[in-house]
Amino acid sequence: MSMFRQLNADEIECRVAQISDKGLFLLLYKDARCDMNILDETVGAKNWKREHTRDNKNCIVSIWDDEKKQWVSKEDTGTESNTEAEKGLASDSFKRACVNWGIGRELYTAPKIWIPSDEKAKKCNIKIGRNGKPVCYDKFSVAKLTYKPNGDIENLAIRNDSMGIVAFVHQSK
């Protein structure tokens, strides 16, 4: 089990991963500030550090082990973002290195999040953009989140903040 606590609902963000005229799939993610806050909270601001190598492609997150009197490191590689490529690359490699420490690893246990847009179960507003492809400007947030004893996501509710409704509910059996 990780030395780090699980993410709270308000620390998780939602991003559209795929979209069609019938609905969209959401991804759950954490931002780099969330990782920094959890590192500060758990090991102390002076007991961790990050280093970037290979033009920000790799990030090494090290935590001071007082018992061994040495830094213990974990490393990972990131990918560029669509906006601010260099900054996004540094942020992504840092977030991935933090997952190696266990921060936010539970996000990988999230169910597939499908938000329909059909008239019968309209949970999001999809329009056709200038380029002829579907777009959605709705804002989504995690409304409810609980974990199983093993750390996997048990219950999850996603709210469409723009429409003021719960758009997705998942309950493990």
Buried (B, 14 or more C-beta within 10 A) or exposed (E): EBEBEBBEBEBBBBEBEEBEEEBBBBBBBBEBEBBBEBBEEBBEEEBBEBEBEEEBBBBBBBBBEEEEEEEEBBBBBBEBBEEEEEEBBBBBBBBBBBBBBBBBBBBEBBEEBBBBBEEEEBBBEBEEEEEEEBBBEBEBBBBBBEBEEEBBBBEBBBBBBBBEEEBBEBEEE
